Amino acid sequence: MAKYDRLVNTIISGSMKGAAGKVICIDAAAGADELVREIAAEIARRGGVPCVNRRDRPRSFDPCNDGGNFINHATEKQFARKVRQEDAILKTYDGHIRIYCDEDLFFGQDIDQARMQAWRKMFMPVWHKRVLDARPWVLLYFPSAARAVQAGMSLKQYTDFWHKVSSMDYSAMDAAMEPLKRRMEKADVVRIVAKNGTDLTFSIKGRRAVKCSAQCNIPDGEVFTAPIRNTIDGVVQFNTDLEYAGIPYKNIRLKFQKGRVVEARSEINNDKLCKLLDGDAGARYAGEFALGVNPYITRCFKDVLFDEKIGGSFHIALGNCHKEAPNGNKSQIHFDMIQIQTPEYGGGEIWFDGELIRKDGKFVLGELKGLDRLK
């Protein structure tokens, strides 16, 4: 049995929905070559055509894989030409696999933030087409020494954990998510409270809930929807370290009035947070609300791909909504902010229409408790 058999099968059978007759792009960091070879070989065995692009940093906001030099120095005319090139390339693929293996976790700090915003504004329509159209895509990280240090683990510990959480039985997770999806779709008023001052209410009436069980992210484990745009009121204090476009943030606190963030604070890089939220009209409104349910991910890894899936957490994303659960909010950003509600992180409660759904990170309704027993 090959080293990555179960993961490769999850990617091709689940995320890509098969390979026969498809051209599948693999944008991958050089450090992930071992996994890339197995994926490419399996795509070929199943009748598809793998197209491998090896990069140092396969990041959406660093289009030339050059540490941001293009963004820092190009004109808007060059931006437009690069966007047309990316759009043309996109049209040649039937599926897209992105594999990061980061060694420089904060290289985005080298990029001029005003120019970054100008680039995002021009490039995001193509990016949204890439990740929101009918063609399948998936994102995953391959273990790196930098990610292990960020997680506070040895490389072996981190790699072993990554194997376990990336190769879990996502079909069982999908089945266990179904009752939560149905309950969310019945709900109107959501209230979230926690001892750190969080007291937030909003409506999700009539919104679709979406199960995430390795279709687009690995690891996975969340059920998301979108608040009705103008209904969010109150305060939320997030309790995880966050990062967006290479800029770190810590313990972000938001105050909402009629759906709009009217106050925002981060313990670090507060000025950059305010500039980010002033980037366009939709950046101060929420495009997503989700519950994290992965039982293997129990603490903050300082990595949103893991942290938004933490069992016993929820997250709210400021900015662009997802096509699968739209609320009309449009923005060049989609910034997931996470609060963990397990006892170790201070606890908390989530209520739907006056009914307690989850307390201190554990579901209290019988039909939802299967999500706490996935291990």
C-alpha positions as CSV (number, residue, x, y, z in Angstrom):
1,M,0.0,0.0,0.0
2,A,1.4,3.4,-1.1
3,K,2.1,5.9,1.6
4,Y,-0.6,8.3,0.7
5,D,-3.2,5.9,-0.8
6,R,-6.2,7.0,1.4
7,L,-5.4,10.7,1.0
8,V,-4.9,10.4,-2.8
9,N,-8.2,8.6,-3.1
10,T,-10.0,11.3,-1.1
11,I,-8.5,14.0,-3.4
12,I,-9.3,12.2,-6.7
13,S,-12.6,10.4,-5.9
14,G,-14.0,13.0,-3.5
15,S,-12.6,16.4,-4.2
16,M,-12.0,16.0,-8.0
17,K,-15.1,13.8,-8.4
18,G,-13.0,11.4,-10.5
19,A,-10.3,11.9,-13.1
20,A,-11.4,10.0,-16.3
21,G,-11.2,12.4,-19.3
22,K,-10.2,15.4,-17.2
23,V,-7.2,17.7,-17.3
24,I,-6.3,18.3,-13.6
25,C,-3.9,21.0,-12.6
26,I,-1.7,20.4,-9.6
27,D,-0.2,23.7,-8.3
28,A,2.3,22.4,-5.7
29,A,5.2,23.6,-3.6
30,A,8.5,21.9,-4.4
31,G,8.6,20.3,-0.9
32,A,5.5,18.2,-1.6
33,D,7.0,16.3,-4.6
34,E,6.4,12.9,-3.0
35,L,2.7,13.4,-2.7
36,V,2.5,15.1,-6.1
37,R,4.0,12.1,-7.8
38,E,1.4,9.8,-6.3
39,I,-1.5,12.1,-7.2
40,A,-0.3,12.6,-10.7
41,A,0.3,8.8,-11.2
42,E,-3.2,8.0,-9.9
43,I,-4.8,10.7,-12.2
44,A,-3.1,9.0,-15.1
45,R,-4.1,5.5,-14.0
46,R,-7.7,6.7,-13.9
47,G,-7.7,8.1,-17.4
48,G,-7.0,11.7,-16.7
49,V,-4.2,14.1,-17.6
50,P,-2.2,15.6,-14.7
51,C,-0.6,19.1,-15.3
52,V,1.9,19.8,-12.6
53,N,3.2,23.3,-11.8
54,R,5.9,23.3,-9.2
55,R,6.2,26.5,-7.3
56,D,8.0,27.9,-4.2
57,R,4.8,29.7,-3.1
58,P,1.6,28.7,-4.9
59,R,-0.4,31.6,-3.4
60,S,-3.4,33.3,-4.9
61,F,-2.0,36.8,-4.1
62,D,1.5,36.1,-5.4
63,P,0.7,35.3,-9.0
64,C,4.3,35.1,-10.3
65,N,5.7,33.0,-7.5
66,D,8.3,35.8,-6.9
67,G,7.8,36.9,-3.3
68,G,5.6,39.7,-4.3
69,N,8.0,41.5,-6.7
70,F,5.4,41.6,-9.5
71,I,2.8,43.2,-7.2
72,N,5.3,45.7,-5.8
73,H,6.6,46.9,-9.1
74,A,4.0,46.3,-11.9
75,T,1.7,48.9,-13.3
76,E,-2.1,48.5,-13.5
77,K,-1.7,47.8,-17.2
78,Q,0.6,44.9,-16.3
79,F,-1.9,43.7,-13.6
80,A,-4.6,43.6,-16.3
81,R,-2.4,41.6,-18.7
82,K,-1.5,39.1,-15.9
83,V,-5.2,38.7,-15.1
84,R,-6.0,37.9,-18.7
85,Q,-3.2,35.3,-18.7
86,E,-4.4,33.7,-15.5
87,D,-8.0,33.6,-16.9
88,A,-6.8,31.9,-20.1
89,I,-4.9,29.3,-18.2
90,L,-7.8,28.6,-15.9
91,K,-10.0,27.7,-18.9
92,T,-7.8,24.8,-19.9
93,Y,-8.3,22.8,-16.6
94,D,-11.2,20.6,-15.5
95,G,-10.0,20.5,-11.9
96,H,-7.5,22.3,-9.7
97,I,-5.4,20.9,-6.8
98,R,-3.3,23.4,-4.7
99,I,-0.7,22.0,-2.3
100,Y,1.2,24.4,-0.1
101,C,4.4,23.6,1.7
102,D,5.3,26.9,3.3
103,E,8.8,27.6,4.8
104,D,8.3,31.4,4.9
105,L,5.0,31.9,6.6
106,F,4.8,35.7,6.6
107,F,6.4,36.6,3.2
108,G,3.2,38.7,2.5
109,Q,4.7,41.3,4.8
110,D,7.2,42.1,2.1
111,I,4.3,43.2,-0.2
112,D,3.1,46.8,-0.3
113,Q,-0.4,46.6,1.2
114,A,-1.9,49.4,-1.0
115,R,-0.7,47.7,-4.1
116,M,-1.9,44.3,-2.7
117,Q,-5.4,45.8,-2.5
118,A,-5.2,47.1,-6.0
119,W,-4.1,43.7,-7.3
120,R,-6.8,41.9,-5.3
121,K,-9.5,44.2,-6.7
122,M,-8.5,43.3,-10.3
123,F,-7.6,39.6,-9.8
124,M,-10.4,38.5,-7.5
125,P,-13.0,38.0,-10.2
126,V,-10.7,35.5,-11.8
127,W,-9.9,33.9,-8.5
128,H,-13.6,33.6,-7.6
129,K,-14.2,32.0,-11.0
130,R,-11.5,29.5,-10.2
131,V,-12.9,28.5,-6.8
132,L,-16.6,29.2,-7.2
133,D,-17.5,27.8,-10.7
134,A,-18.5,24.2,-11.4
135,R,-15.0,22.8,-11.8
136,P,-13.8,21.0,-8.7
137,W,-10.9,22.3,-6.6
138,V,-9.1,21.4,-3.4
139,L,-6.6,23.0,-1.1
140,L,-4.2,21.3,1.3
141,Y,-0.9,21.9,3.1
142,F,2.0,19.5,3.0
143,P,4.0,19.3,6.3
144,S,6.9,21.7,6.6
145,A,9.4,22.5,9.3
146,A,8.0,26.1,9.5
147,R,4.4,24.8,9.9
148,A,5.6,22.5,12.7
149,V,7.3,25.3,14.5
150,Q,4.2,27.5,14.2
151,A,2.1,24.6,15.6
152,G,4.6,24.1,18.5
153,M,5.4,20.6,17.5
154,S,8.4,18.7,16.2
155,L,8.3,18.0,12.4
156,K,7.6,14.3,13.2
157,Q,4.8,15.1,15.5
158,Y,3.3,17.5,13.0
159,T,3.7,15.1,10.1
160,D,2.0,12.3,12.1
161,F,-0.9,14.5,13.1
162,W,-1.2,15.8,9.5
163,H,-1.4,12.2,8.2
164,K,-4.1,11.3,10.8
165,V,-6.3,14.3,10.2
166,S,-5.9,14.4,6.4
167,S,-6.6,10.7,6.0
168,M,-9.6,10.3,8.3
169,D,-12.9,8.9,7.2
170,Y,-14.5,11.9,5.6
171,S,-17.5,9.9,4.3
172,A,-18.4,9.1,8.0
173,M,-18.0,12.8,8.8
174,D,-20.3,13.8,5.9
175,A,-23.1,11.5,7.2
176,A,-22.7,12.8,10.8
177,M,-23.1,16.4,9.5
178,E,-26.5,15.9,7.9
179,P,-28.6,16.5,11.1
180,L,-26.6,19.7,11.8
181,K,-27.2,20.9,8.2
182,R,-30.9,20.3,8.6
183,R,-31.1,22.1,12.0
184,M,-29.2,25.1,10.6
185,E,-31.6,25.3,7.7
186,K,-34.6,25.4,10.0
187,A,-33.1,28.1,12.2
188,D,-33.9,31.8,12.2
189,V,-32.2,33.6,15.1
190,V,-28.7,32.6,16.2
191,R,-27.2,33.8,19.5
192,I,-23.6,33.3,20.5
193,V,-22.4,34.1,24.0
194,A,-19.0,33.6,25.8
195,K,-17.4,34.8,29.0
196,N,-14.9,36.9,27.1
197,G,-17.7,39.5,26.3
198,T,-19.1,37.8,23.2
199,D,-22.8,38.4,22.8
200,L,-23.8,38.3,19.2
201,T,-27.1,37.8,17.4
202,F,-28.1,37.4,13.8
203,S,-30.6,35.7,11.5
204,I,-29.9,32.8,9.1
205,K,-33.5,32.4,8.1
206,G,-33.9,30.7,4.7
207,R,-30.2,30.2,4.2
208,R,-28.7,27.0,2.8
209,A,-26.2,25.2,5.1
210,V,-23.3,23.5,3.4
211,K,-21.4,20.4,4.6
212,C,-17.6,20.5,4.2
213,S,-16.1,17.0,4.3
214,A,-13.0,17.1,2.1
215,Q,-14.7,18.5,-1.1
216,C,-12.5,21.7,-1.2
217,N,-10.3,21.6,1.9
218,I,-8.1,18.9,3.5
219,P,-8.3,18.7,6.4
220,D,-11.9,19.5,6.7
221,G,-14.8,19.6,9.1
222,E,-17.2,22.5,9.1
223,V,-20.9,23.3,8.3
224,F,-21.3,26.8,7.0
225,T,-24.1,29.2,6.0
226,A,-24.4,33.0,5.7
227,P,-26.0,35.5,8.0
228,I,-28.7,37.8,6.6
229,R,-26.4,40.7,5.8
230,N,-27.9,43.5,7.9
231,T,-29.0,41.4,11.0
232,I,-25.7,41.0,12.9
233,D,-25.7,43.0,16.2
234,G,-23.4,42.8,19.2
235,V,-19.8,42.0,20.1
236,V,-17.6,39.0,19.3
237,Q,-14.1,38.5,20.8
238,F,-12.1,35.9,18.8
239,N,-9.5,33.9,20.8
240,T,-7.1,32.5,18.2
241,D,-4.1,33.9,16.4
242,L,-5.1,34.7,12.9
243,E,-3.3,35.5,9.6
244,Y,-4.4,37.1,6.4
245,A,-2.2,37.5,3.3
246,G,0.9,37.0,5.4
247,I,-0.1,39.6,8.1
248,P,-0.6,38.1,11.6
249,Y,-3.4,39.3,13.9
250,K,-4.2,38.4,17.5
251,N,-7.5,38.3,19.6
252,I,-9.5,40.4,17.1
253,R,-12.6,42.0,18.7
254,L,-15.5,43.2,16.5
255,K,-18.6,45.3,17.2
256,F,-21.4,45.0,14.8
257,Q,-24.4,47.3,14.2
258,K,-27.0,46.3,11.7
259,G,-24.6,43.9,10.1
260,R,-21.6,46.3,9.7
261,V,-18.4,46.2,11.7
262,V,-18.3,49.6,13.4
263,E,-15.4,48.9,15.7
264,A,-12.5,46.5,15.1
265,R,-9.4,45.9,17.2
266,S,-6.4,43.5,17.1
267,E,-3.7,43.2,19.7
268,I,-1.1,43.3,16.9
269,N,-1.2,45.0,13.5
270,N,-4.3,46.9,14.4
271,D,-3.6,49.6,11.8
272,K,-3.3,47.0,9.0
273,L,-6.6,45.4,10.1
274,C,-8.4,48.7,9.9
275,K,-6.9,49.4,6.4
276,L,-8.0,45.9,5.3
277,L,-11.6,46.5,6.4
278,D,-11.7,49.8,4.6
279,G,-10.6,48.2,1.4
280,D,-14.1,48.0,-0.1
281,A,-17.7,48.3,0.8
282,G,-18.2,44.6,1.7
283,A,-15.2,44.1,3.9
284,R,-17.0,45.2,7.1
285,Y,-19.9,42.8,6.5
286,A,-20.0,39.1,7.1
287,G,-20.2,36.6,4.3
288,E,-20.1,33.4,6.3
289,F,-21.0,31.8,9.7
290,A,-19.8,28.2,10.4
291,L,-19.4,25.6,13.1
292,G,-16.2,23.7,13.3
293,V,-16.6,19.9,14.0
294,N,-13.3,18.1,13.4
295,P,-12.6,16.1,16.5
296,Y,-8.9,15.6,15.8
297,I,-8.3,19.4,15.7
298,T,-8.6,20.6,19.3
299,R,-6.4,23.7,19.5
300,C,-5.2,26.6,17.6
301,F,-2.4,25.8,15.0
302,K,-2.1,29.5,13.8
303,D,-3.2,28.1,10.4
304,V,-6.8,28.9,9.2
305,L,-7.0,25.7,7.1
306,F,-6.8,23.8,10.4
307,D,-8.2,26.3,12.9
308,E,-11.6,27.0,11.2
309,K,-12.2,23.2,11.5
310,I,-11.5,23.0,15.3
311,G,-14.1,20.8,17.0
312,G,-16.1,23.1,19.4
313,S,-15.3,26.3,17.5
314,F,-17.3,28.7,15.3
315,H,-16.0,31.2,12.8
316,I,-17.3,34.3,11.1
317,A,-15.8,35.5,7.8
318,L,-15.7,39.1,6.9
319,G,-16.0,39.8,3.2
320,N,-17.1,37.8,0.3
321,C,-19.8,35.2,0.7
322,H,-19.7,31.7,-0.8
323,K,-21.7,30.9,-3.9
324,E,-23.1,27.8,-2.2
325,A,-24.7,29.9,0.6
326,P,-24.9,33.5,-0.7
327,N,-26.1,36.5,1.2
328,G,-25.2,39.1,-1.4
329,N,-22.0,40.4,0.2
330,K,-19.2,41.1,-2.3
331,S,-15.6,41.9,-1.3
332,Q,-12.1,41.3,-2.4
333,I,-11.4,39.7,1.0
334,H,-12.7,36.6,2.8
335,F,-11.2,36.7,6.3
336,D,-12.1,33.8,8.6
337,M,-12.0,34.7,12.3
338,I,-12.3,31.8,14.9
339,Q,-13.5,31.5,18.4
340,I,-12.9,28.2,20.3
341,Q,-15.6,27.4,22.9
342,T,-14.2,24.4,24.6
343,P,-13.6,24.7,28.4
344,E,-9.9,25.2,27.9
345,Y,-10.6,28.3,25.9
346,G,-13.3,29.7,28.2
347,G,-16.4,27.9,27.0
348,G,-19.4,29.4,25.4
349,E,-22.9,28.7,24.1
350,I,-24.6,28.7,20.7
351,W,-28.4,29.0,20.5
352,F,-30.8,28.6,17.6
353,D,-34.3,30.2,18.1
354,G,-33.9,30.0,21.9
355,E,-32.8,26.4,21.9
356,L,-29.3,25.5,23.2
357,I,-27.4,23.7,20.4
358,R,-23.9,23.5,21.8
359,K,-22.4,24.3,25.2
360,D,-18.6,24.5,25.9
361,G,-17.9,23.0,22.5
362,K,-20.2,19.9,22.8
363,F,-23.5,19.4,21.1
364,V,-26.4,19.0,23.4
365,L,-29.1,17.7,21.0
366,G,-29.1,13.9,20.6
367,E,-29.2,14.0,16.8
368,L,-26.1,16.2,16.7
369,K,-23.9,14.3,19.2
370,G,-22.6,11.9,16.5
371,L,-20.3,14.8,15.4
372,D,-18.6,14.6,18.8
373,R,-18.0,10.8,18.3
374,L,-16.2,10.8,15.0
375,K,-12.8,9.6,16.3
